[in-house]
Amino acid sequence: MTEFSRRRFLKNVAKTGMALAAAPLIVPASVLGRGGAVAPSERIVLGAIGIGGRGSYVLGCFLEEEDVQFVAICDVKEARRKAVKERADQKYGNTDCATSRDLHELLGRNDVDAVLIATGPNWHALASIMAAKAGKDVYCEKPCTKTIMESLALAATFRRTGRIFQGGMQRRSLPNFEFAAELALRGKLGQLQSVHAHPGGLHTGISGWPAPEPEPPKDVADWDLYLGPAAWRPFSQGLMARGGSFEKGGGLVGGGCLEWGSHCVDLCQWACDADRTAPVEYWPEGGQLHARYASGVKLIVRNEGWLPNIGSCPARYEGTTGWVETGDSGDIITSSPALLAGRRAKSSGYPANLHVRNFLDCVKSRGQTRVNAEVACQSHIACHAANIALFLNRKLNFDPVKNVFIGDDEANRLRSEALREPWRI
């Protein structure tokens, strides 16, 4: 037997190491981000909570981005979980997309950087707050909150945690709406006098108490988790099929201008440079909702009187020397053709791609999104306060610093609502 000394062993190890060091190390180009691929270190790992009709569309916008890796879907409905998993697995050519019924499981994953929240509105604020506390950045569909106090809690949580938030008011990222807002912000219309928003209906109330129906197994559709923090009511296939739209208008008050208002009032807030405040007076008048900012600019929320063929979600801004109106048609109508100088090519519809891209860029840069939590907070407060004035059918004075109605205990009680056990903000 040949003697194998310690010295000989070390010499052989040294030779082997030198040979390995001299050999080329082959690394796939995709790992380095070459050939159009995004390096793994640059990818944003995404999960989704509650993906129905609207959520499915927005998820598609995320999946189109090369720097997104979608890994997990959480939904109370088994059919939706399976559909989203199949979509993701087909895109990536594997079976890796995880599914869960309870959002705690998804939020507990250390590899998830951000979440898309597209549940019913009853869950939007609480799920966003839970995600931020779990260290996730959030893209949340609108309306983002149900009450004034939820709005304040949302902003406070993202301010405290330093997470990135993007409210799903995607028109802030569309060229025609941006151009119209810039006309107002840059004084091209003279001194701004009034801003006009479309509410998509003005009414108050809640969805009521449906007749009880047999409840499905939790694995098929978890009614208790579907309700979440909302008040309990018997199972209703009709309510569940609507994707959580019951009480969409906002908490105890309901209806009003919150659904479309979270788009249109938000656009008006933008145009009059009110992203850090809200109007100080609110009152219903002539089938419309009126409000006034401390600056003197008037907000008018109305269904009628819009220009023909302007499209859905219209907004209009009027100043002392001119006006502008635009909507989802992509058209920009102004009081003078000169105001249209410098406008970009027309882009109709309301795609979310640019808004999603803005969110992803801010996740990487840690900068503020177009509809960050502070912006979303104030836009929603304006809608909630207007709804309360409509519900009480009287003029209300509001302090946007203390976020209370002045001298009106009944209105102040409507700033919040109790959450169902065991949920807490």
C-alpha positions in Angstrom: 0.0 0.0 0.0 1.4 3.4 -1.0 2.0 5.7 1.9 0.0 8.9 1.5 1.6 11.6 3.6 0.1 14.8 4.9 2.6 16.8 2.9 1.7 15.0 -0.3 -2.0 15.5 0.3 -1.6 19.2 0.7 0.5 19.5 -2.4 -2.2 17.7 -4.4 -5.0 20.0 -3.0 -2.9 23.0 -4.0 -2.5 21.7 -7.6 -6.2 21.0 -7.9 -7.1 24.5 -6.6 -4.7 26.2 -9.1 -6.3 24.2 -12.0 -9.8 25.2 -11.0 -8.8 28.8 -10.7 -7.3 28.7 -14.2 -10.5 27.2 -15.6 -13.2 29.5 -16.9 -16.3 29.9 -14.7 -19.4 29.6 -16.9 -22.3 31.7 -15.7 -25.6 32.1 -17.7 -26.0 35.5 -19.2 -29.4 35.8 -17.7 -27.9 35.8 -14.2 -25.9 38.8 -15.2 -28.8 40.6 -16.7 -27.5 40.3 -20.3 -29.3 39.5 -23.5 -32.4 41.5 -22.4 -32.9 39.4 -19.2 -33.3 41.0 -15.8 -30.8 39.8 -13.2 -32.4 38.0 -10.2 -31.1 40.7 -7.9 -33.0 43.3 -9.8 -36.3 41.4 -9.8 -39.2 42.4 -7.6 -40.9 39.4 -6.1 -44.7 39.9 -6.1 -47.6 38.3 -4.4 -51.3 39.1 -4.9 -54.3 39.2 -2.5 -57.8 38.9 -3.9 -57.7 38.6 -7.7 -61.0 38.9 -9.5 -61.9 40.9 -12.6 -60.1 44.2 -12.0 -57.3 42.4 -10.1 -56.8 40.0 -12.9 -56.3 42.9 -15.3 -53.8 44.7 -13.1 -51.9 41.5 -12.4 -51.5 41.2 -16.2 -49.9 44.6 -16.2 -47.4 43.4 -13.6 -46.7 40.2 -15.5 -45.8 42.1 -18.6 -42.9 43.8 -16.7 -39.6 41.8 -17.1 -38.4 42.8 -13.6 -41.4 41.2 -11.8 -41.4 37.6 -10.5 -44.9 36.6 -9.4 -44.8 33.8 -6.8 -48.0 33.6 -4.8 -51.7 34.1 -4.9 -54.0 34.5 -1.9 -57.8 34.4 -2.4 -60.8 33.3 -0.5 -62.2 31.5 -3.6 -60.6 28.2 -4.7 -61.5 28.8 -8.4 -59.6 32.1 -8.4 -56.6 30.6 -6.7 -56.4 27.9 -9.3 -56.9 30.2 -12.2 -54.2 32.6 -11.1 -51.8 29.8 -10.3 -52.3 28.3 -13.7 -51.7 31.6 -15.4 -48.4 32.2 -13.5 -47.2 28.6 -13.9 -47.9 28.8 -17.7 -45.9 32.1 -17.9 -42.9 30.8 -16.1 -43.0 27.2 -17.3 -43.1 25.6 -13.8 -45.5 24.8 -11.0 -43.9 27.1 -8.4 -46.8 29.6 -7.8 -48.0 29.1 -4.2 -51.7 29.4 -3.2 -53.3 30.3 0.1 -56.6 31.2 1.5 -55.4 33.4 4.4 -53.3 36.5 3.7 -51.2 35.9 6.9 -49.5 33.0 5.0 -48.5 35.2 2.1 -47.5 38.1 4.2 -45.3 35.8 6.3 -43.1 35.0 3.3 -39.7 36.6 3.6 -39.0 36.4 -0.2 -42.0 38.6 -1.2 -41.1 42.2 -1.8 -44.5 43.6 -2.8 -48.2 42.7 -2.9 -51.0 43.6 -5.3 -54.2 44.0 -3.3 -57.4 43.8 -5.3 -59.9 42.4 -2.8 -63.3 44.0 -2.2 -63.0 47.5 -0.6 -63.9 46.2 2.8 -60.4 44.7 2.9 -58.3 47.3 1.1 -57.2 49.5 4.0 -56.6 46.7 6.6 -54.8 44.4 4.1 -52.6 47.3 3.1 -51.7 48.1 6.7 -51.0 44.5 7.5 -48.8 44.2 4.4 -46.8 47.3 5.4 -46.3 46.1 8.9 -45.0 42.8 7.4 -42.4 44.8 5.4 -44.1 44.7 2.0 -44.6 47.4 -0.5 -48.2 47.7 -1.7 -50.2 48.4 -4.9 -53.8 48.7 -3.7 -56.9 49.1 -5.9 -59.4 51.8 -5.1 -61.3 52.8 -3.2 -58.4 52.4 -0.7 -60.3 53.1 2.5 -63.9 53.1 3.8 -63.7 55.9 6.3 -61.8 59.0 7.3 -60.1 57.3 10.2 -59.0 54.4 7.9 -57.5 57.0 5.5 -55.5 58.5 8.3 -54.4 55.1 9.6 -53.3 54.1 6.2 -51.1 57.2 5.7 -49.7 57.0 9.2 -48.7 53.3 8.8 -46.8 53.9 5.5 -45.2 57.0 6.9 -44.0 55.0 10.0 -42.9 51.8 8.2 -41.3 53.5 5.2 -43.0 51.1 2.8 -44.0 52.2 -0.7 -47.7 52.6 -1.5 -49.5 53.1 -4.8 -53.3 53.7 -4.9 -54.9 52.3 -8.0 -56.0 55.7 -9.3 -54.1 55.0 -12.6 -55.3 58.2 -14.4 -52.6 60.1 -12.5 -50.2 58.3 -14.8 -52.1 59.0 -18.1 -50.9 61.7 -20.5 -54.2 63.6 -21.1 -55.0 63.8 -17.4 -51.5 64.9 -16.6 -51.6 67.6 -19.3 -54.9 69.0 -18.0 -53.7 69.1 -14.4 -50.5 70.9 -15.5 -52.5 73.6 -17.2 -54.2 74.3 -13.8 -51.0 73.9 -11.7 -48.9 76.2 -13.9 -51.4 79.0 -14.0 -52.3 78.5 -17.7 -56.0 78.9 -16.9 -55.4 82.0 -14.8 -56.4 81.9 -11.1 -58.1 78.6 -10.5 -61.8 79.1 -9.6 -63.4 75.6 -9.6 -62.6 71.9 -10.3 -65.3 69.5 -11.4 -65.5 65.7 -10.7 -67.8 63.0 -11.9 -69.1 60.8 -9.1 -70.6 57.9 -11.0 -73.8 58.3 -9.1 -74.9 60.1 -5.9 -76.7 58.1 -3.4 -76.3 56.8 0.1 -77.1 53.6 1.9 -75.8 50.1 2.4 -76.4 46.7 0.7 -78.9 45.5 3.3 -79.4 42.1 4.8 -79.7 39.4 2.1 -81.8 36.2 2.6 -79.5 33.5 4.1 -78.2 30.9 1.7 -76.3 27.6 2.3 -72.7 28.5 3.0 -70.0 26.6 0.8 -67.1 24.8 2.3 -64.3 27.1 3.4 -61.8 25.6 0.9 -64.2 26.5 -1.9 -65.2 30.0 -0.7 -64.4 31.3 2.8 -67.3 33.6 3.6 -65.9 34.6 7.0 -62.5 35.7 5.5 -64.4 37.3 2.6 -66.3 39.6 5.1 -63.1 40.2 7.0 -63.5 43.4 9.1 -66.9 44.2 7.6 -70.1 43.7 9.6 -71.3 40.1 9.6 -74.3 39.1 7.4 -75.6 35.8 6.1 -73.9 34.2 3.2 -75.0 35.5 -0.2 -73.8 34.1 -3.5 -74.9 37.4 -5.1 -72.8 39.5 -2.8 -69.8 37.3 -3.2 -70.1 37.2 -6.9 -69.8 41.0 -7.0 -66.3 40.7 -5.6 -66.8 42.5 -2.4 -68.5 45.5 -3.9 -71.2 45.7 -1.2 -70.8 48.9 0.8 -68.3 50.0 -1.8 -69.3 53.6 -1.4 -67.8 53.8 2.1 -68.6 52.3 5.4 -71.6 53.4 7.4 -72.6 56.1 4.9 -72.2 54.0 1.7 -72.8 55.1 -1.9 -72.0 58.7 -2.7 -68.9 59.8 -4.6 -66.3 57.3 -3.3 -66.2 54.8 -6.1 -65.7 57.1 -9.0 -64.6 59.9 -6.7 -61.5 58.0 -5.7 -60.5 58.6 -9.4 -62.2 61.9 -10.2 -62.0 63.8 -6.9 -58.4 62.6 -6.8 -57.8 64.3 -10.2 -59.3 67.5 -8.8 -57.1 67.4 -5.7 -54.1 67.1 -8.0 -55.1 70.0 -10.2 -55.6 72.4 -7.3 -52.4 71.4 -5.5 -54.3 69.9 -2.6 -52.5 66.6 -2.2 -51.7 67.3 1.4 -55.1 68.7 2.5 -58.9 68.5 1.9 -61.8 71.0 1.5 -63.0 72.9 4.5 -66.7 73.0 3.6 -69.1 70.5 2.1 -72.7 70.7 1.2 -75.3 69.0 -1.2 -76.9 71.4 -3.6 -79.2 70.8 -6.6 -78.4 67.1 -7.0 -74.7 67.8 -6.8 -72.1 67.8 -4.1 -70.2 71.0 -3.4 -67.0 71.7 -1.4 -64.6 74.6 -0.9 -60.9 74.5 -0.2 -59.2 77.0 2.1 -57.7 78.6 -1.0 -61.2 79.5 -2.2 -61.3 77.0 -5.0 -64.6 75.3 -5.3 -65.0 71.5 -5.9 -68.2 70.5 -7.7 -69.1 66.8 -7.9 -71.8 66.3 -10.6 -73.2 63.7 -12.9 -74.5 66.0 -15.6 -73.3 68.7 -17.9 -70.1 67.1 -19.3 -69.0 67.7 -22.9 -70.2 65.1 -25.5 -67.9 62.1 -26.1 -65.4 63.1 -23.4 -65.5 59.6 -22.0 -65.8 58.1 -18.6 -64.2 59.6 -15.5 -64.2 63.2 -16.8 -62.6 66.1 -14.9 -62.9 69.8 -15.6 -60.8 72.7 -14.3 -61.9 76.4 -14.7 -59.8 79.5 -14.1 -60.2 83.2 -14.6 -58.8 83.1 -18.2 -59.6 79.6 -19.4 -60.8 76.1 -18.8 -59.9 72.5 -19.7 -61.9 69.3 -19.7 -60.7 65.7 -20.3 -61.8 62.1 -19.8 -61.1 58.5 -20.8 -61.6 59.3 -24.5 -58.2 60.8 -24.4 -59.5 64.1 -25.8 -58.5 67.4 -24.2 -61.0 70.2 -24.8 -59.9 73.7 -23.9 -61.3 77.2 -24.0 -58.5 78.2 -26.4 -56.5 76.1 -28.9 -53.4 77.9 -27.7 -53.7 75.9 -24.4 -53.1 72.7 -26.3 -49.5 73.6 -27.2 -47.1 70.9 -26.2 -49.6 68.2 -25.6 -48.5 64.6 -26.2 -50.1 62.1 -28.6 -53.6 61.1 -27.7 -53.9 57.9 -25.7 -57.5 56.8 -25.0 -58.8 54.4 -22.4 -57.4 54.0 -18.9 -54.6 51.4 -19.0 -52.8 50.7 -15.7 -49.4 49.9 -17.3 -47.8 53.3 -16.7 -49.1 53.4 -13.1 -47.7 49.9 -12.4 -44.4 50.9 -13.9 -44.3 54.0 -11.6 -44.9 51.8 -8.6 -42.1 49.3 -9.6 -39.6 52.1 -10.2 -40.4 53.6 -6.8 -40.0 50.2 -5.1 -36.5 50.2 -6.5 -35.6 53.8 -5.8 -37.7 54.2 -2.6 -39.1 57.4 -4.0 -42.7 58.5 -3.6 -45.3 57.1 -6.1 -47.8 59.3 -7.9 -50.6 58.1 -5.6 -48.7 57.5 -2.4 -50.4 56.9 0.9 -50.5 60.6 1.8 -52.1 61.5 -1.5 -54.6 58.6 -1.3 -55.5 59.6 2.3 -56.5 63.2 1.4 -58.4 62.2 -1.8 -60.4 59.7 0.1 -61.0 62.1 3.1 -62.5 64.6 0.6 -64.8 61.8 -0.7 -65.8 60.5 2.7 -66.5 64.0 4.0 -68.6 64.8 1.0 -70.5 61.5 1.5 -71.3 62.4 5.1 -72.6 65.8 4.0 -74.8 64.1 1.5 -76.0 61.5 4.0 -76.8 64.1 6.7 -78.2 66.5 4.0 -76.6 69.6 5.4 -73.5 71.8 5.2 -70.5 70.7 7.2 -67.4 72.6 8.1 -64.2 70.5 8.3 -60.8 71.1 9.9 -58.3 69.3 7.5 -55.5 69.7 10.1 -57.3 68.0 13.0 -59.5 66.0 10.6 -62.7 66.7 12.5 -66.0 68.3 11.6 -66.4 71.6 13.4 -69.3 71.7 15.9 -71.1 68.6 14.6 -70.9 65.5 16.8 -73.1 63.4 14.5 -70.9 64.0 11.5 -67.8 63.2 13.6 -69.3 59.9 14.7 -69.4 59.0 11.0 -65.7 59.4 10.5 -65.1 55.8 11.6 -66.8 52.5 12.1 -66.1 49.4 14.3 -64.3 46.5 12.8 -65.6 43.0 13.2 -63.6 40.8 15.6 -60.8 39.8 15.6 -59.6 42.4 13.1 -57.8 45.5 14.2 -56.0 48.4 12.5 
